[in-house]
């Protein structure tokens, strides 16, 4: 016979307190979850609409699709679109993109690349929105998270379609959160993989190392413990309150022998590298990675024997060049579009974020862009070049907010160190005890990016989704006829319009880089690749330019398909 004992009041209270503790913890994750899900849904919907409407801003999606296709079959990333036998690792150094190979085996479509990029951008909202929740409360964090994931930089990346920088955004977001939380080693570990995303990221690591070292030095001067936690004997608290549970679980407070040989507890973080050391190691790693990739690896793999980019850009990248000159300051701040980009970046950081050393991470990217002679590099509305700046800017804003909380805590409590972690108010109500000036500064920092997002919404790519015919095109049927006319495994030379759409079933070359006589030639009279003067007869053009006979097999709604005889 089974008997049961009545629950004691102490047991009931324990169960109730445990359940009550779980509810706020789960609720604190809602802002981040909402930002990630909303961002993923909207960005993917935009990309699917682009794909269905045959919107082609450049040849880049087709290039990365051919690369993913090669990786999926265990081959080197040879991309005929860039040129015959062209190894894409000699163009930019992005070995992290080998991760796309298995995904292509499962979903062999360039649309998969668009969805992957959208998911990477969306998931990067998680750490920064969680951090904002701890600093500013759920409501404000939700607004900042949605602003972040739908920001101008991310919209430009979605409009420009897939690029390797998508893989840099999540590490930058997690590193930004770790920087604010003074978790120096975690910050460095998140940043180090960036050197496998693009060759210039080594420069960003150099600056990040300096930012970590500077912030650690500032904390030491202020008497703050590095990445503290509540431990045995009453630990110190971090500038934003308690650290994440998983991080505290990894900490070990080592006993330190005192004068009497007793078991005094060592200061939190004892035996770990200091911020200055971590920053120095990270900067050295970044410098070595930059030199190795730019001066050794890329020249070895490049068909020209040298790094094809630099301050002048690349004449073969399909981006229009502009006349530049004058002094260094003139090149950095002229024309006005560069100033507009800087203004948007400052607004994204809430203006007050400009005071954070973390904001310096934007300088390498801004430097090579503004000194280059490519107009697309200077823009803030379009293209993908701004995406990596967004997590840095929001991280800088939250860093300044964290510093203001820290200053408030020191003044109100009289002593930050030694205060039990449980006494630190991590909710938005904690700001009620802050000085009026601090609350006003934080309010400005939060309102500025939100207002900026609202005022610029109609100028950005996602606004096109408000059109009733978004995601449709009258030429969809004709385009499908063209695709159906190409057999599996054929070689095709074409312009921009169907370049990416042909990659899954054919070996594709672009009309501007290939000298070979391919099985098929496709011409779209509406494509900008022809400069407004497309061939009137695709077969005649192919026969004359490739010195091989072609016949016209399809002519529909501006598309012509010529087959090699």
C-alpha positions as CSV (number, residue, x, y, z in Angstrom):
1,X,0.0,0.0,0.0
2,X,1.4,3.4,-1.0
3,X,1.0,6.2,1.4
4,X,1.6,9.9,0.8
5,X,2.8,12.5,3.2
6,X,1.2,16.0,3.2
7,X,3.4,18.7,1.8
8,X,5.0,21.0,4.4
9,X,4.5,24.7,4.1
10,X,8.3,25.0,3.6
11,X,8.1,22.7,0.6
12,X,5.2,24.6,-0.8
13,X,7.1,27.9,-0.4
14,X,10.1,26.4,-2.1
15,X,8.1,25.2,-5.1
16,X,6.4,28.5,-5.4
17,X,9.6,30.5,-5.2
18,X,11.2,28.2,-7.8
19,X,8.3,28.6,-10.2
20,X,8.2,32.4,-9.6
21,X,11.9,32.6,-10.4
22,X,11.5,30.6,-13.7
23,X,8.7,32.9,-15.0
24,X,10.7,36.1,-15.0
25,X,13.7,34.3,-16.5
26,X,11.5,33.0,-19.4
27,X,9.9,36.4,-19.8
28,X,13.3,38.0,-20.1
29,X,13.9,35.9,-23.2
30,X,10.8,37.0,-25.0
31,X,12.2,40.3,-26.4
32,X,15.2,38.5,-27.9
33,X,13.0,35.7,-29.3
34,X,10.6,38.3,-30.7
35,X,13.4,40.2,-32.5
36,X,14.9,37.0,-33.9
37,X,11.6,35.6,-35.2
38,X,10.3,38.9,-36.6
39,X,13.6,39.6,-38.3
40,X,13.8,36.2,-39.8
41,X,10.2,36.2,-41.1
42,X,10.4,39.6,-42.6
43,X,13.9,39.2,-44.2
44,X,13.1,35.8,-45.6
45,X,9.8,37.1,-47.0
46,X,11.7,39.9,-48.7
47,X,14.3,37.5,-50.2
48,X,11.6,35.1,-51.5
49,X,9.9,38.1,-53.1
50,X,13.2,39.1,-54.7
51,X,13.7,35.6,-56.0
52,X,10.2,35.2,-57.5
53,X,10.3,38.6,-59.2
54,X,13.8,37.9,-60.7
55,X,15.3,41.0,-59.0
56,X,19.1,40.8,-59.7
57,X,21.2,43.6,-58.2
58,X,24.5,42.0,-59.2
59,X,26.2,38.8,-60.2
60,X,27.3,38.0,-56.6
61,X,24.5,35.6,-55.8
62,X,25.4,33.5,-58.8
63,X,29.1,33.6,-57.9
64,X,28.5,32.3,-54.4
65,X,26.0,29.7,-55.7
66,X,28.7,28.3,-58.0
67,X,31.1,28.3,-55.1
68,X,28.6,26.4,-52.8
69,X,27.9,23.9,-55.6
70,X,31.6,23.2,-55.9
71,X,32.1,22.8,-52.2
72,X,29.0,20.5,-52.1
73,X,30.8,18.1,-54.5
74,X,34.1,18.3,-52.7
75,X,35.8,20.5,-55.3
76,X,37.8,23.7,-55.1
77,X,35.6,26.8,-55.4
78,X,36.2,27.2,-59.2
79,X,33.7,29.9,-60.4
80,X,33.5,30.2,-64.2
81,X,31.3,33.3,-63.8
82,X,34.4,35.2,-62.6
83,X,36.5,33.7,-65.4
84,X,37.7,30.5,-66.8
85,X,39.2,28.2,-64.0
86,X,38.8,31.1,-61.6
87,X,39.5,30.1,-57.9
88,X,37.2,32.2,-55.7
89,X,39.5,32.0,-52.7
90,X,41.9,34.1,-54.8
91,X,39.3,36.8,-54.9
92,X,38.4,37.2,-51.2
93,X,39.6,35.0,-48.4
94,X,36.4,33.4,-47.0
95,X,37.1,29.7,-46.2
96,X,34.2,29.8,-43.7
97,X,31.9,29.5,-46.7
98,X,32.8,25.8,-47.0
99,X,30.0,25.4,-44.5
100,X,27.6,26.1,-47.4
101,X,28.6,22.9,-49.1
102,X,26.5,20.5,-47.1
103,X,23.5,22.9,-47.2
104,X,23.7,23.0,-51.0
105,X,23.6,19.2,-51.1
106,X,20.3,19.4,-49.2
107,X,18.9,22.5,-50.9
108,X,20.6,23.0,-54.3
109,X,19.3,26.5,-54.9
110,X,20.6,30.1,-54.6
111,X,17.5,30.8,-52.7
112,X,19.0,28.7,-49.9
113,X,21.9,31.2,-49.7
114,X,19.5,34.1,-49.3
115,X,17.6,32.3,-46.5
116,X,20.9,31.4,-44.7
117,X,22.0,35.1,-44.8
118,X,18.6,36.2,-43.4
119,X,18.8,33.7,-40.6
120,X,22.4,34.8,-39.7
121,X,21.3,38.4,-39.6
122,X,18.2,37.6,-37.5
123,X,19.9,35.4,-35.0
124,X,22.5,38.1,-34.2
125,X,19.8,40.0,-32.5
126,X,19.7,37.5,-29.7
127,X,22.7,38.4,-27.6
128,X,22.3,42.2,-28.0
129,X,18.6,42.1,-27.2
130,X,19.2,39.9,-24.2
131,X,21.8,42.4,-23.0
132,X,19.4,45.3,-23.6
133,X,16.8,43.4,-21.5
134,X,19.1,43.2,-18.6
135,X,20.1,46.9,-18.9
136,X,16.9,48.6,-19.9
137,X,13.9,46.3,-19.4
138,X,11.8,44.2,-21.7
139,X,9.8,46.9,-23.5
140,X,12.8,49.0,-24.5
141,X,14.8,45.9,-25.4
142,X,12.0,44.7,-27.7
143,X,12.0,48.0,-29.5
144,X,15.8,48.0,-29.8
145,X,15.9,44.4,-31.0
146,X,13.3,45.0,-33.7
147,X,15.1,48.2,-34.8
148,X,18.4,46.3,-34.9
149,X,17.2,43.3,-37.0
150,X,15.4,45.6,-39.5
151,X,18.2,48.3,-39.5
152,X,19.4,50.0,-42.6
153,X,22.6,48.0,-42.7
154,X,20.7,44.7,-42.7
155,X,18.2,45.9,-45.2
156,X,21.0,46.8,-47.5
157,X,22.5,43.4,-47.1
158,X,19.2,41.7,-47.9
159,X,18.8,43.9,-51.0
160,X,22.3,43.1,-52.2
161,X,21.6,39.3,-51.7
162,X,24.1,36.8,-50.3
163,X,27.6,37.9,-49.3
164,X,30.2,36.4,-47.0
165,X,29.9,39.2,-44.5
166,X,26.7,37.5,-43.2
167,X,28.9,35.1,-41.3
168,X,30.6,38.0,-39.6
169,X,27.5,39.5,-38.1
170,X,26.6,36.9,-35.4
171,X,30.2,36.7,-34.0
172,X,30.3,40.5,-33.8
173,X,27.0,40.6,-32.0
174,X,28.1,38.1,-29.4
175,X,31.5,39.7,-29.1
176,X,29.8,43.1,-28.5
177,X,27.7,41.7,-25.7
178,X,30.8,40.0,-24.1
179,X,32.7,43.3,-24.3
180,X,30.0,45.1,-22.4
181,X,29.9,42.3,-19.8
182,X,33.7,42.5,-19.4
183,X,34.2,38.9,-20.5
184,X,37.4,39.6,-22.3
185,X,38.4,36.0,-23.3
186,X,34.9,35.3,-24.6
187,X,35.0,38.5,-26.6
188,X,38.3,37.5,-28.2
189,X,37.1,34.0,-28.9
190,X,34.0,35.3,-30.7
191,X,36.1,37.7,-32.8
192,X,38.9,35.4,-33.9
193,X,36.9,33.4,-36.5
194,X,36.3,36.6,-38.4
195,X,39.6,36.2,-40.1
196,X,38.0,33.2,-42.0
197,X,35.2,35.4,-43.2
198,X,37.1,38.1,-45.1
199,X,40.7,39.2,-45.4
200,X,40.2,42.7,-44.0
201,X,38.8,41.5,-40.7
202,X,42.3,41.1,-39.3
203,X,42.3,44.9,-39.1
204,X,39.1,44.9,-37.2
205,X,40.7,42.4,-34.7
206,X,43.6,44.8,-34.2
207,X,41.3,47.6,-33.2
208,X,39.2,45.3,-31.1
209,X,42.3,44.2,-29.2
210,X,43.0,47.9,-28.5
211,X,39.5,48.5,-27.3
212,X,39.6,45.6,-24.9
213,X,43.0,46.7,-23.5
214,X,41.8,50.3,-23.1
215,X,38.5,49.3,-21.4
216,X,40.4,46.9,-19.1
217,X,42.9,49.7,-18.2
218,X,40.0,52.1,-17.5
219,X,38.3,49.5,-15.2
220,X,41.6,49.0,-13.3
221,X,42.0,52.7,-12.8
222,X,38.4,52.9,-11.6
223,X,39.0,50.0,-9.2
224,X,36.6,47.6,-10.9
225,X,37.2,43.9,-10.9
226,X,37.4,42.2,-14.3
227,X,34.3,40.2,-15.2
228,X,33.3,39.8,-11.5
229,X,30.6,37.5,-10.1
230,X,29.1,36.7,-6.8
231,X,31.3,33.9,-5.3
232,X,32.4,32.5,-2.0
233,X,32.8,35.1,0.6
234,X,30.8,37.7,-1.2
235,X,32.1,38.4,-4.7
236,X,32.0,41.6,-6.7
237,X,29.3,42.3,-9.2
238,X,29.8,43.2,-12.8
239,X,28.8,46.6,-14.2
240,X,25.5,45.3,-15.4
241,X,24.7,43.0,-12.6
242,X,25.0,39.2,-12.5
243,X,26.8,37.4,-15.4
244,X,25.1,34.7,-17.5
245,X,24.6,31.5,-15.5
246,X,26.5,29.4,-17.9
247,X,29.5,31.7,-17.5
248,X,29.4,31.7,-13.7
249,X,29.4,27.9,-13.8
250,X,32.7,27.9,-15.5
251,X,34.4,30.2,-13.0
252,X,36.7,28.8,-10.4
253,X,37.6,30.8,-7.3
254,X,41.0,29.6,-6.3
255,X,42.1,29.6,-2.7
256,X,45.0,31.8,-2.1
257,X,47.3,31.4,0.9
258,X,47.3,34.4,3.1
259,X,50.1,35.4,5.5
260,X,49.0,32.7,7.9
261,X,48.7,30.1,5.2
262,X,44.9,30.1,5.6
263,X,42.4,29.6,2.9
264,X,41.6,33.1,1.9
265,X,39.7,33.4,-1.4
266,X,41.6,34.9,-4.2
267,X,40.1,37.9,-6.1
268,X,37.6,36.9,-8.7
269,X,39.3,36.3,-12.0
270,X,42.7,35.6,-10.4
271,X,45.0,33.5,-12.6
272,X,43.2,34.7,-15.8
273,X,44.7,36.9,-18.5
274,X,44.1,40.5,-17.9
275,X,42.2,42.6,-20.4
276,X,45.4,44.2,-21.6
277,X,46.9,40.8,-22.2
278,X,43.8,39.5,-24.0
279,X,43.7,42.7,-26.1
280,X,47.3,42.4,-27.0
281,X,47.1,38.8,-28.0
282,X,44.0,39.5,-30.1
283,X,45.6,42.4,-31.9
284,X,48.7,40.3,-32.7
285,X,46.5,37.5,-34.0
286,X,44.7,39.9,-36.2
287,X,47.8,41.5,-37.6
288,X,49.4,38.1,-38.4
289,X,46.1,36.9,-40.0
290,X,45.9,40.1,-42.2
291,X,49.5,39.8,-43.4
292,X,49.2,36.1,-44.1
293,X,46.0,36.3,-46.1
294,X,46.6,39.5,-48.0
295,X,50.3,39.1,-48.8
296,X,50.7,35.3,-49.1
297,X,47.5,33.3,-49.5
298,X,45.5,35.6,-51.8
299,X,48.4,36.2,-54.2
300,X,49.0,32.5,-54.4
301,X,45.4,31.7,-55.3
302,X,44.7,34.8,-57.4
303,X,44.8,34.4,-61.2
304,X,46.7,37.7,-61.3
305,X,49.2,36.7,-58.7
306,X,48.3,39.6,-56.4
307,X,45.5,40.8,-54.1
308,X,43.0,42.3,-56.5
309,X,41.4,44.7,-54.0
310,X,42.7,47.6,-51.9
311,X,41.9,51.3,-51.6
312,X,41.1,51.4,-55.3
313,X,38.7,48.6,-55.2
314,X,38.7,46.1,-58.1
315,X,38.0,47.1,-61.7
316,X,36.5,43.7,-62.4
317,X,34.0,43.6,-59.5
318,X,31.2,45.0,-61.5
319,X,31.0,48.2,-59.3
320,X,31.2,51.5,-61.0
321,X,34.3,53.6,-60.3
322,X,34.3,57.3,-59.3
323,X,36.9,60.0,-59.6
324,X,38.6,60.6,-56.2
325,X,41.4,62.9,-55.2
326,X,42.4,65.7,-53.0
327,X,43.7,65.6,-49.4
328,X,43.1,62.7,-47.1
329,X,40.3,64.6,-45.3
330,X,38.6,65.4,-48.6
331,X,38.7,61.7,-49.6
332,X,37.3,60.6,-46.3
333,X,34.4,63.1,-46.1
334,X,33.6,64.0,-49.7
335,X,31.1,63.6,-51.4
336,X,28.3,64.2,-49.0
337,X,27.1,60.6,-49.1
338,X,30.0,59.6,-46.9
339,X,28.9,62.2,-44.3
340,X,25.4,60.8,-44.5
341,X,26.7,57.3,-43.9
342,X,28.6,58.5,-40.8
343,X,25.6,60.3,-39.5
344,X,23.4,57.2,-39.8
345,X,26.0,55.1,-38.0
346,X,26.2,57.7,-35.2
347,X,22.4,57.6,-34.9
348,X,22.4,53.8,-34.8
349,X,24.8,54.1,-31.8
350,X,22.3,56.6,-30.2
351,X,25.0,59.3,-30.5
352,X,26.2,58.5,-27.0
353,X,27.7,55.2,-28.2
354,X,30.4,57.3,-30.0
355,X,32.0,57.6,-26.5
356,X,32.6,53.9,-26.3
357,X,36.0,52.5,-27.4
358,X,34.0,49.6,-29.0
359,X,32.9,52.1,-31.7
360,X,36.4,52.2,-33.0
361,X,35.9,48.7,-34.6
362,X,34.0,50.5,-37.4
363,X,37.1,52.4,-38.5
364,X,38.9,49.8,-40.6
365,X,35.7,49.1,-42.6
366,X,34.9,52.8,-43.0
367,X,38.5,53.6,-43.9
368,X,38.9,51.2,-46.9
369,X,35.4,52.0,-48.1
370,X,35.7,55.8,-48.0
371,X,39.2,55.8,-49.5
372,X,38.2,53.6,-52.4
373,X,37.0,55.0,-55.7
374,X,33.7,52.9,-55.8
375,X,30.5,54.9,-55.2
376,X,28.7,51.8,-54.0
377,X,31.2,51.5,-51.0
378,X,30.0,54.9,-49.7
379,X,26.3,54.3,-49.6
380,X,24.1,53.8,-46.5
381,X,20.8,52.9,-48.2
382,X,21.9,50.0,-50.3
383,X,24.5,47.2,-50.6
384,X,25.9,44.9,-47.9
385,X,28.9,46.9,-46.7
386,X,27.1,48.4,-43.7
387,X,25.9,45.1,-42.1
388,X,29.0,44.5,-40.0
389,X,28.8,48.0,-38.6
390,X,25.3,47.5,-37.0
391,X,26.2,45.1,-34.1
392,X,29.2,47.2,-33.3
393,X,27.1,50.4,-33.1
394,X,24.4,48.9,-30.9
395,X,27.1,47.2,-28.8
396,X,28.7,50.6,-28.3
397,X,25.4,52.2,-27.3
398,X,24.8,49.4,-24.7
399,X,28.3,49.8,-23.5
400,X,27.7,53.5,-22.6
401,X,24.4,52.6,-21.0
402,X,26.2,50.0,-18.9
403,X,28.8,52.5,-17.8
404,X,26.0,54.9,-16.7
405,X,24.4,52.1,-14.7
406,X,27.8,51.4,-13.1
407,X,28.3,55.0,-12.2
408,X,24.8,55.2,-10.7
409,X,25.4,52.0,-8.7
410,X,28.7,53.3,-7.2
411,X,27.1,56.6,-6.2
412,X,24.0,55.2,-4.8
413,X,25.5,52.2,-2.9
414,X,28.8,53.8,-2.1
415,X,30.8,50.7,-3.0
416,X,30.4,48.6,-6.1
417,X,32.9,45.9,-5.0
418,X,31.8,43.5,-2.3
419,X,28.1,44.2,-2.8
420,X,26.0,41.0,-3.1
421,X,24.9,40.3,-6.6
422,X,21.3,39.9,-5.4
423,X,21.1,43.6,-4.4
424,X,21.7,44.8,-7.9
425,X,18.5,45.8,-9.5
426,X,18.6,44.5,-13.1
427,X,15.1,45.8,-14.1
428,X,14.2,49.0,-15.8
429,X,12.9,50.2,-12.4
430,X,16.5,50.4,-11.3
431,X,16.9,53.5,-13.3
432,X,14.5,55.4,-11.0
433,X,17.4,55.8,-8.5
434,X,19.7,57.2,-11.1
435,X,20.5,60.9,-11.4
436,X,18.2,62.8,-13.7
437,X,21.1,63.6,-16.1
438,X,21.9,60.0,-16.5
439,X,18.3,59.0,-17.3
440,X,18.1,61.8,-19.8
441,X,21.3,60.7,-21.5
442,X,20.1,57.1,-21.7
443,X,16.7,58.2,-23.0
444,X,18.4,60.1,-25.8
445,X,20.6,57.2,-26.6
446,X,17.6,54.9,-26.9
447,X,15.2,57.3,-28.7
448,X,17.7,58.4,-31.4
449,X,18.1,55.0,-33.2
450,X,14.4,54.3,-32.9
451,X,13.4,57.6,-34.4
452,X,16.0,57.2,-37.1
453,X,14.6,53.8,-38.0
454,X,11.1,55.2,-38.4
455,X,12.1,58.3,-40.3
456,X,14.2,56.4,-42.9
457,X,11.9,53.4,-43.3
458,X,10.4,54.6,-46.6
459,X,13.9,55.1,-48.1
460,X,15.0,51.5,-47.5
461,X,14.6,48.3,-49.4
462,X,12.0,46.6,-47.2
463,X,9.5,49.4,-48.0
464,X,9.0,47.8,-51.4
465,X,7.2,45.0,-49.7
466,X,4.3,47.4,-49.2
467,X,3.6,47.4,-52.9
468,X,0.7,45.2,-53.9
469,X,2.6,43.5,-56.7
470,X,5.8,42.8,-54.7
471,X,7.3,39.4,-55.5
472,X,5.7,39.1,-58.9
473,X,6.8,39.7,-62.5
474,X,5.1,39.4,-65.9
475,X,8.2,37.7,-67.2
476,X,8.1,34.7,-64.8
477,X,6.6,32.4,-67.4
478,X,9.1,33.4,-70.1
479,X,12.0,32.9,-67.7
480,X,10.7,29.5,-66.8
481,X,10.6,28.6,-70.5
482,X,14.2,29.6,-70.9
483,X,15.3,27.5,-67.9
484,X,13.3,24.5,-69.1
485,X,15.1,24.7,-72.5
486,X,18.5,24.1,-70.9
487,X,19.3,20.4,-70.3
488,X,20.9,19.2,-67.1
489,X,24.8,19.5,-67.1
490,X,25.0,21.9,-70.0
491,X,27.4,24.8,-70.2
492,X,25.7,28.2,-70.6
493,X,26.9,31.8,-71.2
494,X,24.5,34.5,-70.2
495,X,24.0,38.0,-68.8
496,X,22.8,38.9,-65.3
497,X,19.1,38.2,-65.4
498,X,19.1,34.4,-65.1
499,X,22.7,33.9,-64.0
500,X,21.9,32.6,-60.5
501,X,18.8,30.6,-61.6
502,X,20.9,28.5,-64.0
503,X,23.6,27.5,-61.6
504,X,21.8,24.4,-60.1
505,X,21.5,22.7,-63.4
506,X,24.3,24.0,-65.6
507,X,27.9,25.3,-65.7
508,X,27.4,29.0,-66.0
509,X,29.6,31.7,-67.4
510,X,29.0,35.5,-67.7
511,X,29.1,37.2,-71.1
512,X,31.8,39.6,-69.8
513,X,34.4,37.1,-68.6
514,X,34.2,34.0,-70.7
515,X,36.0,33.3,-74.0
516,X,34.8,29.7,-74.4
517,X,32.2,28.5,-76.8
518,X,29.5,27.1,-74.4
519,X,26.6,24.8,-75.3
520,X,24.0,27.6,-75.0
521,X,24.0,31.4,-75.0
522,X,21.1,33.2,-73.3
523,X,20.5,36.9,-73.9
524,X,18.0,39.1,-72.1
525,X,17.3,42.4,-73.9
526,X,16.3,44.0,-70.6
527,X,19.6,43.2,-68.8
528,X,21.8,46.1,-67.7
529,X,24.8,44.0,-68.7
530,X,24.5,45.1,-72.3
531,X,24.6,48.9,-71.5
532,X,21.3,49.5,-73.2
533,X,22.4,47.9,-76.5
534,X,21.7,44.2,-76.3
535,X,22.2,41.9,-79.3
536,X,19.2,41.7,-81.6
537,X,20.0,38.1,-82.5
538,X,21.6,36.0,-79.8
539,X,22.7,33.3,-82.4
540,X,24.4,35.8,-84.6
541,X,26.1,37.5,-81.7
542,X,27.4,34.1,-80.3
543,X,28.5,32.9,-83.7
544,X,30.5,36.1,-84.3
545,X,32.0,36.4,-80.8
546,X,32.8,32.7,-80.2
547,X,33.7,31.7,-83.8
548,X,31.3,28.7,-83.6
549,X,28.0,28.3,-85.3
550,X,24.9,28.8,-83.1
551,X,21.2,28.6,-83.9
552,X,18.3,30.4,-82.2
553,X,15.9,28.0,-80.5
554,X,13.8,30.3,-78.3
555,X,12.7,33.9,-78.5
556,X,10.1,34.9,-75.9
557,X,9.4,38.2,-74.1
558,X,12.9,39.6,-74.5
559,X,14.7,36.4,-73.8
560,X,16.7,34.6,-76.6
561,X,18.3,31.2,-76.4
562,X,20.9,30.1,-78.9
563,X,22.2,26.5,-79.1
564,X,25.6,25.5,-80.4
565,X,25.4,23.4,-83.5
